[in-house]
Amino acid sequence: MNISTTARHYELAPSLKDYAESKVHNLKKYFDHIVTANLIFSLEKYRHKVEITLHVNGRDFVSIEESDDMYTSVDRSVDKLERQLRKHKTKLQNRKTHQGLGEISAGTVEEEAIDEAEMPEAFDQ
């Protein structure tokens, strides 16, 4: 996973950068196929804003949080991304477990053949 960090309107402390990158790197346990992660830190008066964008195969996940503390913003943003990744992963797993269209249509054709075979007997009476 490639992680890029950007700071807007202030100088980014190395401890904060390491903290945020370790938190984002821990997201790998929820979904393995994360390609890139972009972290944007911005400071506007008292608002500490963190924007994290994850690029997963064919999909982007974005989380924007702001609070009075930058570490709190990072934690909240990572929590949002955890929920998004878990939901995406369960959707992928559910899609794989459902029957394919071919299996469903083959089952309905067999049922129709059985119903047609029984119908002439009902009309003979």
N, C-alpha and C positions, 0 to 999 in steps of 0.2 A: 504494500500500500504506500503510495506517495502522499506525503503530508506537506502542504505548503501553508505558511502562516503570513499574515499581513497585519500590520498595526496602522490604524488611521488616527491622526491627530495626537499621538503621544509615542513615547519610547517604550517598547515592549520589554518587560523584565524577563531575564532568562528562566527564572524559576516558574513564572506563569506559563511561558512557552512550553517548558518541559512537562508541567502539570497537565496542560491541555492536550499535548500530543500523546501523553501516556493514557489519558482518558479516552481519546479517540482511537488509539491503538487497541484498547480493550474491547471496542465494539466488534472486533473480529470474532469474538466468541459467539456473537448473535448471528452473524452472517459472514461467511468466508470470502465471498466474491466482491469485496470492496476494492475498487481500482484506485481512486484518488480521494483525498480529503482536503478541502480548503477551509482554513480557519481565518476569520476576519475579526479583529478586535478593534473597537472604536470607542472613543471617549468624547462625550458631548456634555459639558457642564458636569452634572452629577450622575448622568446616565452611563453606565458601563454596559456596552452592547457587544454581544458575541454572536456571530453568524457562522454556522458550520454547514458546509455543503458536502455531501458524500455522493460520489458517482459510483453506482453499482451497474453491473452489466445491463445496459439499456434503460436505466432508471436513475433519477436524481432524487436525493432526499435532502431537504433543507430545514434547518432549525434556527430560529432567531429568538434570542432572549436578551432582556435588559433588566438590570437591577442596580442596587447601590454598590455592589461589590463584584469585581470581575470573576473571582473564583465561583461565586454563587451563579453567575450567568453561565459559566462553563458547565457547571453541574446540571443546571436545569436544561440546557441545550442538549447535553449528552443523554439525559433521561428521555427527552422527546425523541431523539434519534433511536434509542433502544426500542421504544414502543413502535416506531415506524418500521424498523428492521424486523422485529418479531412478527408484526402483522404481515409484512411482505413475505417472510419465510413461510408462515402458515398458509398463506394463499397459494404459494408455489407447491407446498406439500399436498394441499387439498386438491389442487388441479391434477397432480400426478396420480392420486389414489382413485379418482372417479373413473368410471368405465369410459372407454372410447366410444365414438359415435358408431363405429362399425359393429361393436359388440351389442349396442342397444338396438340398432336396426335389425340385426340378425335375430335377436330374441323376439321382436315384434312380428317378423315375417313368419316364424315358426308358430306363434300363437294364432295368427290369422289363418294359417293352414289348418290348424286343429279346429278352429271355430267353423270353417267352411265345411270340414268333413262331418261335423256334428249337425249342421243345419239341415241338410236334406232329410235326415232321419226325423227331425221334428216336424217337417212339412208333410211327410208321408202319413202321419197319423191323422 
